[in-house]
Amino acid sequence: MLPTIVLILAATAYRICYALAGAAASWANFSPVAAIVLCSAAYLPRKALLLVALGPLVVADLLLNAHYHAPLIDTGMLSRYFCFGLIALLGFALRHKQKYKVLSIFAAAAAGSCLFFVVTNTAAWFSSPNYFRSFEGWWQALTVGLPGYPPTLFFFRNTFLSDLLFTALFLTTQAASTKSPDRHSEAPFPEMHP
């Protein structure tokens, strides 16, 4: 579990340092958070999930909100944490899956990206006075966003790619930290029966 904890802390530090360094808009929403929540729920003990995965997430959000002079707790956080809760439920659902688990984790990461995109942009549409309260306004929130900002589909692309990349990193770390069976204790040939 130590390599996994190191990966989670490194990914959280990346998120904070990237924002503090004046992140370029082309990398906006390229974040490890959803992958950490999904994979932690699928692999780590529940107590570790709260301390190791969600603890750094909350601390990072508070630090970033302070850095951007935003309220420590804002309405956008509610929709994000709601999505992270649903993504954690996806991870818990895959916890005991044995067959095709890796493929299922990647499918859940893709589904989590889509869920996060729709829910958070719908919340932005609902809470922002800059969108019309109509289907066209909601569609604008899901596709082009507000004038002067990159299109919201651009943010979705970054979210989707980062969720897959960081999920792959987590799964690689998990596989590398899993003990392999002692091959020297196995017989070189299977027993032959007449």
Sequence and secondary structure as in RCSB ss.txt:
>XXXX:A:sequence
MLPTIVLILAATAYRICYALAGAAASWANFSPVAAIVLCSAAYLPRKALLLVALGPLVVADLLLNAHYHAPLIDT
GMLSRYFCFGLIALLGFALRHKQKYKVLSIFAAAAAGSCLFFVVTNTAAWFSSPNYFRSFEGWWQALTVGLPGYP
PTLFFFRNTFLSDLLFTALFLTTQAASTKSPDRHSEAPFPEMHP
>XXXX:A:secstr
 HHHHHHHHHHHHHHHHHHHTT  GGGTT  SHHHHHHHHHHHS HHHIIIIIIHHHHHHHHHHHHHTT  SS H
HHHHHHHHHHHHHHHHHHTTT  TTHHHHHHHHHHHHHHHHHHHHHHHHHHH TTS SSHHHHHHHHHT STTS 
 HHHHHHHHHHHHHHHHHHHHHHHHHHS    GGGS SS     
